Amino acid sequence: MLDGRVSELELGAVLLAYRMKGETSAELAAMLDAAHRSFEPLHVQEGREHARPVSIPSYNGARKQPNLTPLLALMLAREGVPVLVHGVVDDPGRVTSSEIFTELGIPHAQSHDEIEDNLASRRLAFVPVSVLTPKRGC
């Protein structure tokens, strides 16, 4: 699935089955192991007082409530915590974190080097999922 070798229909069927039955701890562990082997690791300098990097997924935009994900990321970064926000660029009918970062003048990272540079310089990076998972072409 992570290499994009299943059709969208097959992927949807598997994900729907997991949603209906729930995942076992062994299935989650196997998916995490596969994910670790399929993604290029990022090298991040630790933040203030050795703050560990934080990864914030942002795959649904806000429809009725404010999207506070960028605010959270900015506040953590201000405190010296390296923050990687990853997600979709647009979500019709919703306000995405991507759109908010664009309005704030925070560019989207387009490569792993840009992610690492942004985390080092401003402690914050937003990256579209398509950059993180180019095999899937998301």
Secondary structure, DSSP 8 states (H G I E B T S, - for coil): -TTS-S-HHHHHHHHHHHHHH---HHHHHHHHHHHHHHS--------GGG---EEEEE-S-BSSS---HHHHHHHHHHTT--EEEEE-S--TTSB-HHHHHHHTT--B--SHHHHHHHHHHHSEEEEEHHHH-TTTT-
